[in-house]
Amino acid sequence: MILAGNCAIESMGLKTFGFAGGREDVWEAEEDIYWGSEAEWLGDKRYSGERDLENPLAAVQMGLIYVNPEGPNGNPDPVASGHDVRETVALVAGGHTFGKCHGAGDPALVGPEPEAAGLEEQGLGWKGSFGSGKGGDTIGSGIEGAWKPNPTKWDMGYLKVLFKYEWELVKSPAGAHQWLAKDVAEEDMVVDAHDPSKKHRPMMTTADLSLRYDPIYAPIARRYQQNPVLRPGLVQADPSGHGAAFALSRS
């Protein structure tokens, strides 16, 4: 799966630094890594008081990647997303340069998480009962749509669209908070992933808009937009060992 994803990214035009299929010292992540005390989706037991974070956990909620894309605890405030700084701008902008979000319908129609599904469904991802449960009927994060007009091409379209348009807060078909571009030029409309006769306005999450409106993130995002050849210092999400002694340089 990791290799397939790497090949897909390369096919979109990204020149990678190389490929690593995993770690030799941690082969069973569920047993070897402390993910936090939450036992339910979107739980936040890692926080106490005014969101004081339990060490060594990151600002996430169980079931989500990195942060809640709708905003902390689902609050759609683009200046309150609890991120990091320079590397996070590169991570979000790069990760959202391709692909789309999936929120085609009622999230109550999503089945159990893959680990809790039947044995015959293991390895097949989340199963939903909305329509076909796949393709245009997929429900994942609950947010629906793509960020840019060419979601299968590695280009500067994400940052271009982010700063070019004003955005209005709407609800996805699944009821999630998201933002749609206003007064979109035809060249920036997104062709539907499953029906080429349909087009949609570009979409952004609250986390995306923090790159435009947050006083720390915005100058960094602008700099990347104006200087596409820049790249952040090396940051390894899963270093070779655990603890501060194994941290990599962020310079």
C-alpha positions as a Markdown table, in Angstrom:
| # | Residue | x | y | z |
|---|---|---|---|---|
| 1 | Met | 0.0 | 0.0 | 0.0 |
| 2 | Ile | 2.8 | 2.4 | 0.9 |
| 3 | Leu | 4.6 | 1.6 | -2.4 |
| 4 | Ala | 1.4 | 2.1 | -4.4 |
| 5 | Gly | 0.8 | 5.5 | -2.8 |
| 6 | Asn | 4.4 | 6.5 | -3.6 |
| 7 | Cys | 4.0 | 5.4 | -7.2 |
| 8 | Ala | 0.7 | 7.4 | -7.5 |
| 9 | Ile | 2.4 | 10.5 | -6.2 |
| 10 | Glu | 5.3 | 10.1 | -8.6 |
| 11 | Ser | 2.8 | 9.7 | -11.5 |
| 12 | Met | 1.3 | 13.1 | -10.6 |
| 13 | Gly | 4.7 | 14.7 | -11.2 |
| 14 | Leu | 6.2 | 15.0 | -7.8 |
| 15 | Lys | 10.0 | 14.2 | -7.7 |
| 16 | Thr | 10.4 | 12.3 | -4.4 |
| 17 | Phe | 13.6 | 12.1 | -2.3 |
| 18 | Gly | 13.4 | 8.3 | -2.3 |
| 19 | Phe | 11.2 | 5.5 | -0.9 |
| 20 | Ala | 11.2 | 3.8 | 2.5 |
| 21 | Gly | 8.7 | 1.0 | 3.1 |
| 22 | Gly | 8.7 | 1.2 | 6.9 |
| 23 | Arg | 10.8 | 0.8 | 10.1 |
| 24 | Glu | 12.8 | -2.3 | 11.0 |
| 25 | Asp | 12.4 | -1.8 | 14.7 |
| 26 | Val | 8.6 | -1.1 | 14.9 |
| 27 | Trp | 6.7 | -3.6 | 12.8 |
| 28 | Glu | 3.4 | -3.8 | 14.8 |
| 29 | Ala | 2.4 | -0.2 | 15.4 |
| 30 | Glu | -0.7 | -1.0 | 17.5 |
| 31 | Glu | 1.6 | -2.6 | 20.1 |
| 32 | Asp | 4.7 | -0.5 | 20.0 |
| 33 | Ile | 3.4 | 3.1 | 19.9 |
| 34 | Tyr | 1.3 | 5.0 | 22.4 |
| 35 | Trp | -1.6 | 6.6 | 20.5 |
| 36 | Gly | -3.4 | 8.1 | 23.5 |
| 37 | Ser | -6.1 | 7.0 | 25.9 |
| 38 | Glu | -9.2 | 7.6 | 23.7 |
| 39 | Ala | -11.4 | 4.7 | 23.1 |
| 40 | Glu | -14.0 | 6.3 | 20.8 |
| 41 | Trp | -13.9 | 8.3 | 17.5 |
| 42 | Leu | -13.2 | 12.0 | 17.9 |
| 43 | Gly | -12.4 | 11.6 | 21.6 |
| 44 | Asp | -10.2 | 14.1 | 23.3 |
| 45 | Lys | -9.1 | 12.6 | 26.6 |
| 46 | Arg | -5.5 | 13.7 | 25.9 |
| 47 | Tyr | -6.5 | 17.2 | 26.9 |
| 48 | Ser | -7.1 | 18.7 | 30.3 |
| 49 | Gly | -8.2 | 22.2 | 31.4 |
| 50 | Glu | -7.7 | 24.7 | 28.7 |
| 51 | Arg | -6.5 | 22.1 | 26.2 |
| 52 | Asp | -3.3 | 21.3 | 28.0 |
| 53 | Leu | -1.9 | 18.4 | 26.0 |
| 54 | Glu | -0.7 | 15.1 | 27.5 |
| 55 | Asn | 2.9 | 14.4 | 26.6 |
| 56 | Pro | 4.0 | 13.1 | 24.1 |
| 57 | Leu | 0.8 | 13.3 | 22.2 |
| 58 | Ala | 0.0 | 15.7 | 19.3 |
| 59 | Ala | -2.9 | 18.0 | 18.8 |
| 60 | Val | -5.3 | 15.5 | 17.1 |
| 61 | Gln | -8.5 | 13.7 | 17.9 |
| 62 | Met | -8.8 | 9.9 | 17.6 |
| 63 | Gly | -9.9 | 8.9 | 14.1 |
| 64 | Leu | -8.4 | 12.0 | 12.4 |
| 65 | Ile | -5.1 | 12.7 | 10.7 |
| 66 | Tyr | -3.0 | 15.5 | 12.4 |
| 67 | Val | -5.9 | 17.8 | 13.4 |
| 68 | Asn | -9.6 | 18.1 | 13.1 |
| 69 | Pro | -10.1 | 19.6 | 9.6 |
| 70 | Glu | -13.4 | 21.3 | 10.7 |
| 71 | Gly | -11.4 | 23.1 | 13.4 |
| 72 | Pro | -10.6 | 22.3 | 17.0 |
| 73 | Asn | -13.5 | 20.2 | 18.4 |
| 74 | Gly | -15.4 | 21.0 | 15.2 |
| 75 | Asn | -15.3 | 24.8 | 15.7 |
| 76 | Pro | -14.9 | 26.3 | 12.2 |
| 77 | Asp | -12.5 | 29.1 | 13.2 |
| 78 | Pro | -9.6 | 29.3 | 10.7 |
| 79 | Val | -7.3 | 31.1 | 13.2 |
| 80 | Ala | -7.7 | 28.5 | 16.0 |
| 81 | Ser | -6.4 | 25.3 | 14.5 |
| 82 | Gly | -3.8 | 23.9 | 16.8 |
| 83 | His | -1.0 | 23.2 | 14.3 |
| 84 | Asp | 2.8 | 23.5 | 14.2 |
| 85 | Val | 4.4 | 26.1 | 11.8 |
| 86 | Arg | 6.6 | 25.9 | 8.8 |
| 87 | Glu | 6.6 | 22.1 | 8.3 |
| 88 | Thr | 2.9 | 22.0 | 8.9 |
| 89 | Val | 2.2 | 24.5 | 6.1 |
| 90 | Ala | 4.3 | 22.4 | 3.7 |
| 91 | Leu | 2.5 | 19.2 | 5.0 |
| 92 | Val | -1.0 | 20.6 | 4.5 |
| 93 | Ala | -0.3 | 22.3 | 1.2 |
| 94 | Gly | 1.5 | 19.3 | -0.2 |
| 95 | Gly | -1.0 | 16.7 | 1.0 |
| 96 | His | -3.9 | 18.7 | -0.3 |
| 97 | Thr | -2.4 | 19.3 | -3.7 |
| 98 | Phe | -3.9 | 16.1 | -4.9 |
| 99 | Gly | -7.0 | 14.0 | -4.1 |
| 100 | Lys | -10.3 | 14.9 | -2.6 |
| 101 | Cys | -12.4 | 14.6 | 0.6 |
| 102 | His | -15.4 | 12.2 | 0.8 |
| 103 | Gly | -18.7 | 13.1 | 2.5 |
| 104 | Ala | -21.4 | 12.1 | 0.0 |
| 105 | Gly | -24.2 | 11.5 | 2.5 |
| 106 | Asp | -25.4 | 10.8 | 6.1 |
| 107 | Pro | -22.4 | 9.7 | 8.2 |
| 108 | Ala | -24.8 | 7.4 | 10.2 |
| 109 | Leu | -24.7 | 5.1 | 7.1 |
| 110 | Val | -21.0 | 4.4 | 7.5 |
| 111 | Gly | -20.3 | 1.0 | 8.9 |
| 112 | Pro | -18.0 | 0.0 | 11.7 |
| 113 | Glu | -14.3 | 0.8 | 11.5 |
| 114 | Pro | -12.3 | -1.8 | 9.5 |
| 115 | Glu | -10.9 | -3.5 | 12.6 |
| 116 | Ala | -14.5 | -4.1 | 14.0 |
| 117 | Ala | -15.9 | -5.3 | 10.7 |
| 118 | Gly | -16.4 | -8.9 | 9.7 |
| 119 | Leu | -13.4 | -11.0 | 8.8 |
| 120 | Glu | -14.5 | -11.1 | 5.1 |
| 121 | Glu | -14.2 | -7.3 | 5.0 |
| 122 | Gln | -10.7 | -6.9 | 6.6 |
| 123 | Gly | -8.4 | -4.9 | 4.4 |
| 124 | Leu | -11.1 | -3.4 | 2.4 |
| 125 | Gly | -11.5 | -0.1 | 4.3 |
| 126 | Trp | -14.7 | 1.4 | 5.6 |
| 127 | Lys | -18.0 | -0.1 | 4.3 |
| 128 | Gly | -20.9 | 2.3 | 3.9 |
| 129 | Ser | -24.6 | 1.7 | 3.1 |
| 130 | Phe | -25.1 | 5.0 | 1.3 |
| 131 | Gly | -25.8 | 4.2 | -2.3 |
| 132 | Ser | -23.1 | 1.9 | -3.6 |
| 133 | Gly | -20.9 | 2.8 | -0.7 |
| 134 | Lys | -18.0 | 3.6 | -3.0 |
| 135 | Gly | -17.0 | 6.0 | -5.7 |
| 136 | Gly | -19.3 | 9.0 | -5.7 |
| 137 | Asp | -21.2 | 7.5 | -2.7 |
| 138 | Thr | -18.1 | 7.4 | -0.4 |
| 139 | Ile | -18.3 | 8.8 | 3.1 |
| 140 | Gly | -15.0 | 9.3 | 4.9 |
| 141 | Ser | -14.2 | 12.5 | 6.8 |
| 142 | Gly | -17.7 | 13.9 | 6.0 |
| 143 | Ile | -16.2 | 16.8 | 4.1 |
| 144 | Glu | -16.9 | 16.6 | 0.4 |
| 145 | Gly | -14.9 | 17.9 | -2.6 |
| 146 | Ala | -11.5 | 18.7 | -4.0 |
| 147 | Trp | -9.2 | 21.6 | -3.2 |
| 148 | Lys | -8.1 | 22.5 | -6.8 |
| 149 | Pro | -9.0 | 22.1 | -10.4 |
| 150 | Asn | -6.3 | 19.4 | -11.2 |
| 151 | Pro | -6.5 | 17.0 | -8.2 |
| 152 | Thr | -4.3 | 14.4 | -10.0 |
| 153 | Lys | -1.5 | 16.8 | -10.9 |
| 154 | Trp | 1.4 | 18.0 | -8.7 |
| 155 | Asp | 1.3 | 21.8 | -9.2 |
| 156 | Met | 0.8 | 25.1 | -7.3 |
| 157 | Gly | -3.0 | 25.0 | -7.7 |
| 158 | Tyr | -3.7 | 24.6 | -4.0 |
| 159 | Leu | -2.0 | 27.8 | -2.9 |
| 160 | Lys | -3.2 | 29.6 | -5.9 |
| 161 | Val | -6.9 | 28.8 | -5.2 |
| 162 | Leu | -6.5 | 29.3 | -1.5 |
| 163 | Phe | -5.3 | 32.9 | -1.9 |
| 164 | Lys | -7.3 | 33.8 | -5.0 |
| 165 | Tyr | -10.8 | 33.5 | -3.7 |
| 166 | Glu | -13.0 | 34.5 | -0.8 |
| 167 | Trp | -14.7 | 31.6 | 1.0 |
| 168 | Glu | -18.1 | 30.9 | 2.4 |
| 169 | Leu | -18.9 | 28.5 | 5.2 |
| 170 | Val | -21.3 | 25.7 | 4.2 |
| 171 | Lys | -22.3 | 22.2 | 5.3 |
| 172 | Ser | -21.3 | 19.2 | 3.2 |
| 173 | Pro | -23.9 | 16.5 | 2.3 |
| 174 | Ala | -22.7 | 14.7 | 5.4 |
| 175 | Gly | -23.3 | 17.8 | 7.6 |
| 176 | Ala | -19.6 | 18.7 | 8.1 |
| 177 | His | -18.3 | 22.3 | 8.2 |
| 178 | Gln | -16.4 | 23.2 | 5.1 |
| 179 | Trp | -15.8 | 26.2 | 2.8 |
| 180 | Leu | -16.6 | 26.8 | -0.9 |
| 181 | Ala | -14.9 | 29.4 | -3.1 |
| 182 | Lys | -17.0 | 32.4 | -4.2 |
| 183 | Asp | -17.4 | 33.6 | -7.8 |
| 184 | Val | -15.1 | 30.9 | -9.2 |
| 185 | Ala | -13.6 | 31.3 | -12.7 |
| 186 | Glu | -14.4 | 28.5 | -15.2 |
| 187 | Glu | -10.7 | 27.5 | -15.3 |
| 188 | Asp | -10.7 | 26.9 | -11.6 |
| 189 | Met | -13.9 | 24.7 | -11.5 |
| 190 | Val | -13.3 | 21.1 | -10.4 |
| 191 | Val | -14.5 | 18.3 | -12.7 |
| 192 | Asp | -16.4 | 15.7 | -10.8 |
| 193 | Ala | -14.2 | 12.6 | -10.0 |
| 194 | His | -16.9 | 10.2 | -11.3 |
| 195 | Asp | -19.0 | 12.2 | -13.8 |
| 196 | Pro | -17.1 | 14.4 | -16.2 |
| 197 | Ser | -20.3 | 16.3 | -17.2 |
| 198 | Lys | -20.4 | 17.8 | -13.7 |
| 199 | Lys | -18.2 | 20.6 | -12.2 |
| 200 | His | -17.9 | 21.8 | -8.6 |
| 201 | Arg | -16.5 | 24.8 | -6.8 |
| 202 | Pro | -13.1 | 24.2 | -5.0 |
| 203 | Met | -13.4 | 23.3 | -1.4 |
| 204 | Met | -11.3 | 24.1 | 1.7 |
| 205 | Thr | -11.4 | 22.9 | 5.2 |
| 206 | Thr | -11.1 | 25.2 | 8.2 |
| 207 | Ala | -7.6 | 23.8 | 8.7 |
| 208 | Asp | -6.8 | 24.9 | 5.1 |
| 209 | Leu | -8.0 | 28.4 | 5.7 |
| 210 | Ser | -5.7 | 28.7 | 8.7 |
| 211 | Leu | -2.9 | 28.8 | 6.2 |
| 212 | Arg | -4.4 | 32.0 | 4.8 |
| 213 | Tyr | -5.8 | 33.8 | 7.8 |
| 214 | Asp | -3.5 | 32.7 | 10.7 |
| 215 | Pro | -0.9 | 35.5 | 11.3 |
| 216 | Ile | 1.9 | 32.9 | 11.6 |
| 217 | Tyr | 1.0 | 30.5 | 8.9 |
| 218 | Ala | -0.1 | 33.0 | 6.3 |
| 219 | Pro | 3.3 | 34.6 | 5.6 |
| 220 | Ile | 4.9 | 31.1 | 5.3 |
| 221 | Ala | 2.2 | 30.0 | 2.9 |
| 222 | Arg | 2.6 | 33.1 | 0.8 |
| 223 | Arg | 6.4 | 32.6 | 0.7 |
| 224 | Tyr | 5.9 | 29.0 | -0.6 |
| 225 | Gln | 3.4 | 30.3 | -3.2 |
| 226 | Gln | 5.8 | 32.9 | -4.5 |
| 227 | Asn | 8.8 | 30.6 | -4.3 |
| 228 | Pro | 7.8 | 27.1 | -5.5 |
| 229 | Val | 11.4 | 25.8 | -5.3 |
| 230 | Leu | 11.6 | 26.4 | -1.5 |
| 231 | Arg | 11.3 | 23.4 | 0.7 |
| 232 | Pro | 11.2 | 23.1 | 4.5 |
| 233 | Gly | 13.8 | 21.4 | 6.6 |
| 234 | Leu | 13.7 | 17.7 | 7.0 |
| 235 | Val | 11.1 | 16.5 | 9.5 |
| 236 | Gln | 10.5 | 12.8 | 10.0 |
| 237 | Ala | 7.1 | 12.0 | 11.4 |
| 238 | Asp | 8.2 | 8.5 | 12.6 |
| 239 | Pro | 11.9 | 8.8 | 13.6 |
| 240 | Ser | 14.1 | 5.7 | 14.1 |
| 241 | Gly | 13.8 | 5.8 | 17.9 |
| 242 | His | 11.6 | 7.3 | 20.5 |
| 243 | Gly | 12.1 | 10.4 | 22.7 |
| 244 | Ala | 14.0 | 13.6 | 22.4 |
| 245 | Ala | 17.3 | 11.9 | 21.9 |
| 246 | Phe | 16.1 | 10.7 | 18.5 |
| 247 | Ala | 14.6 | 13.9 | 17.2 |
| 248 | Leu | 15.8 | 15.1 | 13.8 |
| 249 | Ser | 16.9 | 18.6 | 12.9 |
| 250 | Arg | 14.2 | 21.1 | 11.8 |
| 251 | Ser | 16.7 | 23.7 | 10.6 |
